[in-house]
Amino acid sequence: MSTLLACFLQMADTMHDDLDDGLRFRNCNCFCGLKASVKISDKRNENRYRLFQCCPKDTCRFFQWCIPLKTPVSYADDFQQLQEELCVLREELRVIHDKVHPSDQPKKMVKLRFIAWFLFLTVLAVLLSLTML
C-alpha cells in the first residue's frame, strides 16, 4: 500500500512540475493604485502579440511591457531558436523589400533633370522670341 501511495505522490509531483512550467510575470499596480491589466499588443510592428500591463481604467496612462520572471528551461532553447529565425526572416524581408521598392532617389533625379531641361528650354525660347522682335 505504501508503494502505491509513493507512486501516486511521485505522479502528483510530476504533474505539478508540468503545470508549473509556464511563464510568470510580476504583478504590479498602476499609478492609480489599482492592479494593472494585462493585454496583448495588436500593433503591426515588432511588438505585435507582446504582453503589456496598463491601467485598467485608462486614467493614469500607466504602461509597462511584461517581462517574464524566469523563462522555463524547456522553453529557453525554443525561444533562442525563434529569435534567431526571426532575425533571419527580417533580413530576408528587408532584401525582398529593397528589390520590390528600390530607392526613390533615381526617380527624383530624373524628375529634377526633366524640370531643369524644361526651364532651360523655356528660357531659351523666351530669349529667342525677344531677339526676333
Stockholm file with secondary structure:
# STOCKHOLM 1.0

chainA/1-133         MSTLLACFLQMADTMHDDLDDGLRFRNCNCFCGLKASVKISDKRNENRYRLFQCCPKDTCRFFQWCIPLKTPVSYADDFQQLQEELCVLREELRVIHDKVHPSDQPKKMVKLRFIAWFLFLTVLAVLLSLTML
#=GR chainA/1-133 SS CHHHHHHHHHHHHHHHHHHTTSCCBCCCBCTTSSBCEEEECCCSSTTTTCEEEECTTSSSCCEEECCBSSCCHHHHHHHHHHHHHHHHHHHHHHHHHHHHSCCSHHHHHHHHHHHHHHHHHHHHHHHHHHHHC
#=GC SS_cons         CHHHHHHHHHHHHHHHHHHTTSCCBCCCBCTTSSBCEEEECCCSSTTTTCEEEECTTSSSCCEEECCBSSCCHHHHHHHHHHHHHHHHHHHHHHHHHHHHSCCSHHHHHHHHHHHHHHHHHHHHHHHHHHHHC
//
